[in-house]
């Protein structure tokens, strides 16, 4: 499986309700993410599944990506992508999707960096990595239940925007 790991776009510092899970993408964050999603599409990426944290900023990010790809596939929530979930637990939650060829997950830091590190090294602390908001890492994963992954590439949001035609 090819696993695309995408951090949510630029979000508000605080929501109107004060609830972290309700923080939305800023208008600028939406604009940059749309351009990055077009870059992904023009680069030739495709997804069999888009899985997202249920938090607003991640769900909005996943929706923008799906929109750039004609809304197929529709994003699906995965509770294991919420902040605070151990990387090993997130990886275990990906096992049902191991038959899919191309899977995107959308979530938060530091959890996503922990997932990438865990898949590459066997430890969530085995690699120093910080994804920028809107950053994308691509891994080739042999079995999501084990630590057998190869880093294919990593792009900043700016690089993805430049890929768009």
C-alpha positions in Angstrom: 0.0 0.0 0.0 1.1 3.6 -0.7 0.3 5.7 2.4 -0.1 9.4 2.0 0.2 11.2 5.3 -1.2 14.8 5.1 -1.2 17.3 8.0 -4.3 19.5 8.1 -4.0 23.0 6.6 -3.6 26.3 8.4 -6.3 26.6 11.0 -7.7 29.3 13.3 -5.8 29.8 16.6 -9.0 29.4 18.5 -12.6 28.6 17.6 -15.5 30.8 18.6 -16.6 28.2 21.1 -13.0 27.8 22.5 -13.2 24.1 21.7 -10.0 22.8 20.0 -11.9 20.2 18.0 -14.0 23.0 16.4 -11.1 25.0 15.0 -11.6 25.5 11.3 -9.2 26.2 8.4 -8.6 29.9 7.8 -9.6 31.4 4.4 -5.9 31.6 3.6 -5.4 28.0 4.7 -8.3 26.8 2.5 -6.9 28.7 -0.5 -3.4 27.2 0.0 -4.8 23.7 0.5 -6.9 23.9 -2.6 -3.8 24.8 -4.7 -1.9 22.0 -3.0 -4.7 19.5 -3.7 -4.7 20.6 -7.4 -0.9 20.0 -7.4 -1.5 16.5 -6.0 -4.0 15.8 -8.7 -1.8 17.2 -11.5 1.1 15.2 -10.1 -0.9 12.1 -10.8 -1.8 11.0 -7.3 -4.9 9.0 -6.7 -6.6 7.6 -3.6 -8.7 4.5 -2.9 -9.5 5.8 0.6 -9.2 9.2 2.3 -9.2 8.8 6.1 -9.5 11.8 8.4 -9.4 12.8 12.0 -12.9 13.9 13.1 -11.6 17.3 14.2 -13.0 20.1 12.0 -9.7 21.3 10.5 -8.7 17.8 9.4 -12.1 17.0 8.1 -12.1 20.2 6.1 -8.7 19.4 4.7 -9.8 16.0 3.6 -12.9 17.4 2.0 -10.8 19.9 0.0 -8.6 17.1 -1.2 -11.6 15.0 -2.2 -13.1 17.9 -4.0 -10.0 18.4 -6.2 -10.3 14.7 -7.1 -14.0 14.9 -8.1 -15.2 13.9 -4.6 -14.1 10.3 -5.1 -13.4 8.8 -2.7 -15.4 10.5 -0.1 -13.4 11.1 3.2 -14.2 8.8 6.1 -13.5 9.5 9.7 -11.0 7.4 11.6 -11.0 8.0 15.4 -7.4 6.8 15.6 -6.3 9.9 13.8 -7.4 12.2 16.7 -4.7 14.0 18.6 -3.3 12.0 21.5 -3.7 8.6 20.0 -0.5 6.5 20.2 1.1 6.0 16.8 1.1 2.2 17.2 -2.7 2.4 17.8 -3.1 4.5 14.6 -1.1 2.0 12.6 -3.2 -0.9 13.9 -6.4 1.0 12.9 -5.1 1.2 9.3 -4.9 -2.6 9.0 -8.5 -2.9 7.6 -7.4 -0.7 4.7 -4.3 -2.7 3.8 -5.9 -4.2 0.7 -6.3 -0.7 -0.7 -3.5 0.4 -3.0 -3.4 4.1 -2.2 -4.6 5.5 1.1 -4.4 9.1 2.4 -4.6 9.9 6.1 -5.3 13.4 7.3 -4.5 14.4 10.9 -2.4 16.4 13.3 1.1 16.8 14.7 2.9 15.3 16.6 0.8 12.2 15.9 1.4 12.0 12.2 5.2 12.3 12.6 5.0 9.6 15.2 3.1 7.3 12.7 5.7 8.0 10.0 8.6 7.3 12.4 6.9 4.2 13.8 6.4 2.7 10.3 10.0 3.5 9.2 11.9 2.7 12.3 9.7 0.7 14.7 9.6 3.5 17.2 7.5 6.7 17.3 10.6 8.5 18.5 13.0 6.8 16.0 13.0 9.7 13.5 13.0 13.5 14.0 10.3 14.7 11.6 7.8 17.6 11.8 5.2 18.0 9.1 4.3 21.6 8.2 0.6 22.4 8.0 -0.4 21.0 4.7 2.8 18.9 4.3 2.7 15.5 2.8 4.8 12.4 3.3 4.5 9.3 1.1 5.4 5.8 2.3 5.3 2.4 0.7 4.0 0.2 3.5 4.3 -3.6 3.3 1.9 -4.4 6.1 0.3 -1.6 8.2 0.4 -3.9 11.2 4.2 -4.1 11.1 7.0 -1.6 10.8 7.9 -2.2 7.1 7.8 1.0 5.2 10.0 2.9 2.8 10.0 6.6 2.5 9.1 7.5 -1.1 9.0 11.3 -0.8 8.1 14.3 1.3 6.8 17.6 0.0 6.2 20.9 1.6 2.8 22.7 1.0 4.7 25.2 -1.3 6.1 22.4 -3.4 2.7 20.8 -3.8 1.2 24.1 -4.9 3.9 24.5 -7.5 3.0 21.1 -9.0 -0.4 22.4 -10.0 -0.8 23.3 -13.6 
